[in-house]
Amino acid sequence: MKRFATNILIRNNRLSIMQNNGLTVDYEILNNEDYLLELKKKLVEEAQEVFDSKNLVELKSELIDVMEVLDHLIELHAFNKAELNALKKEKQLKVGKFDKRIKTHYIEMPDNHEELDYYLSKPHKYPQIK
């Protein structure tokens, strides 16, 4: 008998599918706080699977998973989708979309620039270069 650690949030029907296939599954039903944390972890996991997808079929499947997680995050917080879409449009007007495909390689700023602290506070995302 082999045992594998999983520690992941799964879709509702997945549990019965695994049990019906002869697997023993140790699981728990999460409270809201833990559910939120696991949804956030699942979003990162699914986003990585989008990145790793090898073809359009895989990409489509992984995007569906991302959308499912986002739907549950929205539902858990009782966010209004219309309000989120309005905020999205507001942000698009302010800073734009991604449709012009612009990718930066580096930025330079003076030592007294108002955004300096932001970049310094995230060295894992914005490492300083010489």
C-alpha positions in Angstrom: 0.0 0.0 0.0 1.4 3.4 -1.0 0.4 6.7 0.7 0.9 10.1 -0.9 0.6 13.5 0.8 -1.7 15.9 -1.2 -2.7 18.8 1.1 -4.8 20.5 -1.7 -8.2 21.8 -2.2 -10.2 19.5 -4.5 -13.4 19.9 -6.5 -16.5 18.6 -4.8 -17.0 15.4 -7.0 -13.3 14.5 -6.9 -13.6 13.0 -3.4 -16.4 10.5 -4.3 -14.6 9.7 -7.6 -11.4 8.8 -5.7 -13.3 6.8 -3.1 -15.3 5.0 -5.8 -12.0 4.1 -7.4 -10.8 2.3 -4.2 -8.7 5.1 -2.7 -8.7 5.8 1.0 -8.8 9.6 1.4 -8.1 11.5 4.6 -9.8 14.9 4.3 -11.5 17.7 6.2 -14.2 20.3 5.6 -12.6 23.7 6.0 -13.8 26.7 7.9 -14.0 30.1 6.0 -10.6 31.3 7.1 -8.8 28.1 6.0 -11.0 27.9 2.9 -9.8 31.4 1.9 -6.2 30.4 2.4 -6.6 27.2 0.4 -8.4 29.1 -2.4 -5.4 31.4 -2.6 -3.0 28.5 -2.7 -5.2 26.8 -5.4 -5.1 30.0 -7.5 -1.3 30.0 -7.5 -1.3 26.3 -8.3 -3.7 26.7 -11.2 -1.8 29.8 -12.5 1.4 27.7 -12.5 -0.5 25.0 -14.5 -1.5 27.7 -17.0 2.1 28.7 -17.3 3.1 25.0 -17.7 0.4 24.2 -20.3 1.9 22.6 -23.5 -1.0 23.2 -25.9 -4.3 25.0 -26.4 -6.3 22.2 -25.0 -4.3 22.2 -21.8 -4.3 26.0 -21.6 -8.1 26.1 -22.0 -8.5 23.4 -19.2 -6.2 25.3 -16.8 -7.9 28.7 -17.6 -11.2 27.0 -16.6 -9.7 26.0 -13.3 -8.4 29.5 -12.7 -11.9 30.9 -13.4 -13.5 28.4 -11.0 -11.2 29.4 -8.2 -11.8 33.1 -8.9 -15.5 32.5 -8.8 -15.3 30.9 -5.4 -13.1 33.7 -4.1 -15.7 36.2 -5.3 -18.5 34.2 -3.8 -16.7 33.7 -0.4 -16.3 37.4 0.0 -19.8 38.1 -1.4 -18.2 40.5 -3.9 -20.6 41.9 -6.6 -19.4 40.9 -10.0 -20.8 44.0 -11.6 -18.9 46.1 -9.1 -15.7 44.2 -9.8 -16.2 44.7 -13.5 -16.7 48.4 -12.9 -13.5 48.6 -10.8 -11.7 46.6 -13.6 -12.8 49.2 -16.2 -11.8 52.0 -13.9 -8.3 50.5 -13.5 -8.1 49.9 -17.2 -8.8 53.6 -17.7 -6.1 54.6 -15.2 -3.2 52.2 -16.1 -4.5 50.4 -19.2 -4.8 46.8 -20.2 -2.2 44.3 -21.4 -3.2 44.3 -25.0 -0.3 46.4 -26.3 2.1 43.6 -25.1 4.6 45.9 -23.4 7.3 44.1 -21.4 9.8 46.1 -19.4 13.3 44.9 -18.8 14.4 47.3 -16.1 13.6 50.7 -14.8 15.9 53.4 -13.4 14.9 56.0 -10.9 16.5 58.7 -8.8 17.3 57.9 -5.1 14.6 60.3 -4.0 11.8 59.1 -6.3 8.4 58.6 -4.7 8.1 55.0 -5.9 11.6 53.9 -4.6 10.3 52.4 -1.4 7.7 50.3 -3.3 10.4 48.7 -5.4 12.9 48.3 -2.5 10.2 46.6 -0.4 9.8 43.8 -3.0 13.4 42.6 -3.7 12.1 39.1 -4.7 10.0 40.7 -7.5 12.2 43.7 -8.3 15.9 42.8 -7.6 18.3 45.7 -7.9 20.8 45.4 -10.7 24.0 47.3 -11.4 
